[in-house]
Amino acid sequence: MPNSTGKSRSIFIIALAFVITVAVACVPVAQTGAPTLLPRPETTIALTADGETRQIVTSAETIGQALESAGIVIGQADEVSPPPATALDLSGDGSPIAVTIVRVTETSEIIPESIPFQRRIVRSADMSPDDPPRLLQAGEPGFQEVTVRIVYRDGLEAERWPTAITVVEPPKDEIIMYGVSVRSDAMPLSGQLAYIDDGRAILLSGSTDSPRQIMIDGSLDGRVFQLSPDGRYLLFTVKPDGDREGFANQLWFTATAEGSQPQPLQIENVLWAGWDPAAIETPRIAYTTARTVSLPPGWEAINDLWLLTLPTDGSQAAPLRIIETYPATLGWWGGAYAWSPDGSRLAYAFSDETGIIDMPGNGELPDVQALAAEEPARTVLQSFTAYDTGADWAWVPNLSWSADGRYLSHTAYNDETAAFDLWVT
């Protein structure tokens, strides 16, 4: 009897364990992985490219991805509207999204062009005004090659502009000589008069009937050409030798006495230079310089200011910089300057400002260290709106001192009346 009771208990335990196992197996197991993502809804693109319009159905997120999945190749210069990074908006009314691709290509073309020659007039006292003009040199046109960049949009030319000009053969000027009348009665001159005639320096002294050419090495560029206050010296600039492109010149001076030899001052790229009117026994000049650049107008003004006592004994003097640079509106063009009659001040003008700089006396130039520490005093007389020329040059006021140095006249632009006013200070 006890054996049957234990056996029944064992069977009961086994049956209970089976029921529990089946119940546990029927309980749903919780998911531990990520939820299944639904596919992105599709949208339609109306693509216009290569002369046709077609529709593309895509589930991409951006326009660029949609074009890439459709096998549309976009060139580096092609224009896509809207841009490729634009997201595709699925919240619209279901109408196709318009996308346009403009194919952009570029080419270069070399176009030959003729350069017209210029006519130069030479006047001669050896010919009568009634004589027919004499052809000294026949003009010949030059030749240049212009490289043009051409931009095409969808196969149609949209833009073109020149990128380089190469002069293959420069033109040759036509030179014609005309006769001029010569007055028999000479006009007296109380002093001396120097002028440029066909690139030559001509000096009249005492009378107009005896012009004399001053021997100069090089070709005058006309930027600086001024007699000293006593007429003993001529300050001038010449073009450097060779085919140097862009702005470039050299500052020279020479005595006006016959037989004098010009002397270089070893100074280049001068925009302005002028004599100190009060420095007679020991002549001195002030000048300002520029850098040569490739862009118009060919120079960039430094707006510095230098003083130089001229070496009349043939030696080489060292110039002294009194202003390193001056920040001015449209300062790349440079400014205008004018010495006061007593040499104590230098008037200056830029495109929007006029003023006066106190100059050290001829015998009291400070040393280099003193100038480096403190520039000369500057007084601004008037500020005004700069005149916009709309071109590669800048308008700068004219300056003129009264004979006694008490007044300075200058012009100024008035933006309210769009006129140039004359001021006397």
C-alpha positions in Angstrom: 0.0 0.0 0.0 2.7 2.6 0.8 4.4 1.8 -2.6 1.2 2.7 -4.6 0.8 6.0 -2.7 4.4 7.2 -3.6 3.9 6.1 -7.2 0.7 8.1 -7.5 2.5 11.2 -6.0 5.3 10.9 -8.6 2.8 10.8 -11.5 1.0 13.9 -10.1 4.3 15.9 -10.0 5.2 14.9 -13.5 1.7 15.9 -14.8 1.9 19.2 -13.0 5.3 20.0 -14.5 4.0 19.2 -18.0 1.0 21.6 -17.6 3.3 24.4 -16.4 5.7 23.9 -19.3 2.8 24.1 -21.8 1.4 27.2 -20.2 4.7 29.0 -20.3 5.2 28.1 -23.9 1.8 29.6 -24.8 2.7 33.0 -23.2 3.9 35.6 -26.0 7.5 36.4 -25.8 8.3 40.2 -25.7 10.1 41.5 -28.8 13.6 42.9 -28.0 14.6 44.1 -31.5 13.9 47.4 -33.3 10.5 48.0 -34.7 10.0 47.4 -38.4 10.3 50.6 -40.5 7.6 51.5 -42.9 8.8 52.3 -46.4 9.1 56.1 -47.3 6.2 57.3 -49.3 7.0 58.0 -53.0 6.8 61.4 -54.6 6.8 62.5 -58.3 9.4 64.8 -59.8 8.8 66.6 -63.1 12.3 66.9 -64.5 13.2 69.3 -67.3 16.6 68.6 -68.8 18.4 68.1 -72.1 15.4 69.6 -74.1 12.7 67.3 -72.6 10.5 66.9 -69.6 9.8 63.6 -67.9 8.5 62.4 -64.6 10.4 60.4 -62.0 8.8 58.6 -59.1 11.2 58.4 -56.2 11.3 57.8 -52.4 14.6 59.7 -52.0 14.9 62.4 -49.4 16.6 65.1 -51.5 16.5 66.2 -55.1 20.1 65.3 -55.5 19.5 61.7 -54.3 16.5 61.4 -56.6 18.5 62.5 -59.6 21.3 60.1 -58.7 19.0 57.2 -58.2 17.4 57.9 -61.6 20.9 57.9 -63.3 20.9 61.6 -64.1 24.5 62.9 -64.5 25.0 66.5 -63.3 28.1 68.3 -64.6 30.3 70.4 -62.3 29.1 73.6 -63.9 25.4 72.6 -64.5 22.7 74.6 -62.7 20.0 72.7 -60.8 16.9 74.4 -59.6 16.0 73.9 -56.8 19.5 73.0 -55.6 20.3 69.3 -55.1 20.4 69.6 -51.3 16.7 70.6 -51.3 14.6 68.2 -49.3 11.6 66.6 -51.0 8.4 67.8 -49.3 5.8 65.1 -48.9 3.2 67.3 -47.4 2.1 68.9 -50.6 -1.0 68.3 -52.7 0.5 65.4 -54.6 1.4 67.4 -57.7 4.8 66.7 -59.3 7.7 68.8 -58.0 9.3 70.8 -60.9 13.1 70.4 -61.2 15.1 72.0 -64.0 18.7 71.2 -65.0 20.5 73.8 -67.2 23.6 72.3 -68.9 26.5 74.8 -68.7 29.6 74.5 -70.8 32.5 76.9 -71.5 34.9 77.3 -74.3 37.8 79.7 -75.2 38.3 81.3 -78.5 41.1 83.4 -79.9 39.9 86.3 -82.1 42.4 88.2 -84.2 41.9 92.0 -84.2 43.5 95.0 -85.9 44.9 97.8 -83.8 44.4 101.2 -85.5 47.4 103.5 -85.8 47.5 107.0 -84.3 48.3 110.2 -86.1 51.0 112.4 -84.7 51.3 116.1 -85.8 54.8 117.7 -85.9 55.1 121.4 -86.4 58.1 122.9 -88.0 59.3 126.5 -88.4 61.2 125.4 -91.5 57.9 125.1 -93.4 55.5 127.8 -94.2 51.9 127.4 -93.1 51.0 127.6 -96.8 53.1 124.5 -97.6 51.2 121.2 -98.0 51.6 118.8 -95.1 54.6 116.5 -95.4 54.2 112.8 -94.5 57.2 111.8 -92.5 56.1 108.3 -91.6 53.2 106.2 -93.0 50.9 104.7 -90.4 50.5 101.0 -90.2 47.9 99.1 -88.2 49.0 96.6 -85.6 47.7 93.2 -84.8 46.5 91.6 -81.6 44.9 88.3 -80.4 42.0 88.5 -78.0 41.3 85.4 -75.9 37.5 85.2 -75.3 35.8 83.0 -72.7 32.3 81.9 -74.0 29.6 80.4 -71.7 26.8 78.3 -73.2 23.6 77.4 -71.3 21.7 74.5 -72.8 23.7 74.9 -76.0 22.9 78.6 -76.5 25.6 81.3 -76.0 24.8 83.3 -72.8 28.0 85.2 -72.0 31.3 86.1 -73.5 34.1 88.3 -72.2 37.8 88.8 -73.0 40.3 87.2 -70.7 43.6 88.1 -72.3 45.0 90.3 -75.0 48.3 89.6 -76.7 49.8 92.2 -79.0 51.4 90.4 -81.8 52.6 93.5 -83.7 52.2 97.0 -82.4 50.9 99.7 -84.7 53.1 102.3 -86.3 52.0 106.0 -85.9 51.5 108.2 -88.9 53.6 111.3 -88.6 52.7 114.4 -90.5 54.6 117.7 -90.5 52.9 121.1 -90.7 54.5 124.4 -91.2 54.0 127.2 -88.6 54.4 130.9 -88.9 57.3 132.5 -87.1 56.8 136.0 -85.8 59.6 138.4 -86.6 59.0 140.4 -83.5 60.1 138.4 -80.4 58.2 138.6 -77.1 60.3 139.4 -74.1 60.2 137.2 -71.0 61.0 138.5 -67.5 62.2 135.0 -66.5 62.4 131.5 -67.9 59.8 129.2 -69.4 60.2 125.5 -69.9 57.8 123.3 -71.9 57.6 119.9 -73.5 57.5 119.8 -77.3 57.2 116.4 -78.9 58.9 114.7 -76.0 61.7 117.3 -75.9 62.4 119.8 -73.1 62.5 123.3 -74.5 63.7 126.4 -72.5 62.9 130.0 -73.3 65.1 132.6 -71.4 64.6 136.3 -71.7 62.8 136.2 -75.1 60.7 133.9 -77.2 63.0 134.1 -80.2 65.7 131.8 -78.9 64.3 128.4 -77.8 66.9 126.0 -76.5 66.6 122.3 -76.1 67.7 120.9 -72.8 69.6 117.7 -73.3 67.8 114.9 -71.4 68.5 111.2 -71.3 65.3 109.2 -72.0 61.8 110.1 -72.9 59.8 112.6 -70.8 56.6 111.2 -69.4 55.3 114.7 -68.3 54.2 113.7 -64.8 56.9 115.9 -63.2 58.3 118.8 -65.2 59.1 121.9 -63.1 61.7 124.7 -63.0 63.2 125.5 -59.7 62.1 128.9 -58.1 65.3 130.7 -59.4 65.2 128.9 -62.8 68.6 127.3 -62.3 67.4 123.7 -62.3 64.7 121.6 -64.0 63.1 118.7 -62.2 61.5 116.0 -64.5 60.6 112.3 -64.8 61.5 110.0 -67.7 60.3 106.6 -68.8 62.7 103.8 -68.0 64.6 102.1 -70.9 63.2 98.8 -72.3 59.7 97.5 -72.8 58.6 97.7 -69.2 54.9 97.4 -68.9 52.7 99.4 -66.5 53.4 102.5 -64.6 57.1 103.3 -64.2 59.3 106.4 -64.3 62.5 107.8 -62.8 63.1 111.2 -61.2 66.0 113.3 -62.6 67.1 116.9 -62.5 69.5 119.1 -64.5 70.9 122.6 -64.4 69.5 124.8 -67.1 72.8 126.3 -68.0 74.2 125.3 -71.4 76.3 122.2 -71.4 74.9 120.8 -68.1 74.5 117.1 -67.8 71.3 115.6 -66.3 71.6 113.8 -63.0 69.4 110.8 -61.8 68.2 110.9 -58.3 67.8 107.1 -58.0 64.0 107.5 -57.3 61.4 105.6 -59.1 57.6 105.5 -59.6 57.0 109.1 -58.7 53.4 110.4 -58.7 54.2 114.0 -57.7 57.3 116.1 -57.0 57.7 119.8 -56.4 60.3 122.4 -55.4 60.3 124.2 -52.1 59.8 127.8 -53.2 61.8 129.2 -50.2 64.8 126.9 -50.7 67.0 128.9 -53.1 70.5 128.6 -51.8 70.0 124.9 -50.9 67.3 123.5 -53.2 65.1 120.8 -51.9 62.0 119.0 -53.1 59.1 116.9 -51.8 57.7 113.9 -53.6 55.4 111.0 -53.2 55.6 107.5 -54.8 53.5 104.5 -55.9 53.7 100.8 -56.5 53.4 99.3 -60.0 50.3 97.0 -60.3 48.8 95.1 -63.2 45.3 96.5 -62.7 44.2 99.9 -64.1 45.4 102.6 -63.8 48.7 100.8 -63.5 49.8 102.1 -60.1 48.7 102.1 -56.4 49.7 105.2 -54.5 51.5 104.7 -51.3 50.5 108.3 -50.1 53.9 108.7 -48.5 55.9 111.9 -48.4 59.6 112.4 -48.8 62.1 115.4 -48.6 65.3 115.5 -50.5 67.9 118.2 -50.6 69.3 118.2 -54.1 73.0 117.3 -54.5 74.1 120.2 -56.7 77.8 119.2 -56.3 77.2 115.9 -58.1 77.0 113.7 -55.0 74.1 111.4 -54.2 72.0 112.7 -51.3 69.7 110.4 -49.2 66.0 111.2 -49.2 64.2 111.5 -45.8 60.7 110.0 -45.4 58.5 112.2 -43.2 55.2 110.4 -43.8 55.1 106.6 -44.2 51.6 106.4 -45.6 48.2 108.1 -45.2 44.8 106.2 -45.3 42.6 108.1 -47.8 39.4 107.4 -49.6 40.2 106.2 -53.1 43.8 106.5 -52.0 45.0 104.1 -54.7 44.9 107.1 -57.2 47.0 109.4 -55.0 46.7 113.0 -54.0 47.6 116.6 -55.0 50.1 118.7 -53.3 51.2 122.4 -53.3 54.0 124.1 -51.4 53.2 127.4 -49.5 55.3 130.4 -50.8 57.4 130.4 -47.6 58.0 126.7 -47.7 56.7 126.2 -44.2 53.5 124.2 -45.2 52.4 121.8 -47.8 48.8 121.7 -48.9 47.4 118.3 -49.8 44.2 117.1 -51.3 42.6 113.6 -51.7 39.2 112.7 -53.2 37.3 113.6 -50.0 39.6 115.8 -48.0 41.9 118.9 -48.1 44.4 119.9 -45.5 47.8 121.3 -44.6 51.0 119.6 -43.4 53.6 121.5 -41.4 57.0 121.1 -43.0 60.3 121.3 -41.2 62.6 124.1 -42.3 65.3 123.5 -44.8 68.0 123.8 -42.2 66.2 122.0 -39.4 65.4 118.5 -40.8 64.9 116.1 -37.9 66.7 112.9 -37.8 65.3 109.6 -39.0 64.5 108.3 -35.4 62.5 111.5 -34.6 60.5 111.2 -37.8 59.7 107.5 -37.1 58.4 108.4 -33.7 56.2 111.4 -34.8 55.0 112.5 -38.2 54.6 116.3 -38.9 51.5 118.0 -37.8 48.5 117.7 -40.1 45.5 120.1 -40.2 42.3 119.0 -42.1 40.7 122.0 -43.7 37.6 120.4 -45.2 36.0 117.0 -45.6 33.4 116.2 -48.3 31.9 113.4 -50.3 34.2 111.8 -52.8 33.1 112.1 -56.4 32.4 108.7 -58.0 33.7 108.7 -61.5 32.5 105.2 -62.2 35.9 104.5 -63.9 39.5 103.6 -63.1 40.5 107.1 -62.1 39.6 109.3 -59.1 38.8 113.0 -59.0 41.1 115.1 -56.7 40.7 118.8 -55.9 43.0 121.4 -57.3 45.1 123.5 -55.0 46.6 127.0 -55.3 48.2 129.4 -52.7 47.9 133.2 -52.7 51.2 135.0 -53.4 51.6 135.9 -49.7 50.6 132.4 -48.4 47.7 133.7 -46.4 45.0 132.0 -48.5 44.6 128.6 -50.1 42.0 128.0 -52.8 40.7 124.5 -53.6 37.8 122.8 -55.3 35.4 120.4 -53.5 32.6 118.2 -54.7 29.1 119.0 -53.4 27.0 115.8 -53.5 23.8 117.8 -52.7 24.0 119.9 -55.9 26.2 117.5 -57.9 28.6 120.4 -58.6 32.2 121.3 -57.9 32.5 124.3 -55.6 35.5 126.7 -55.3 36.6 127.4 -51.7 39.1 129.9 -50.4 40.5 129.2 -46.9 
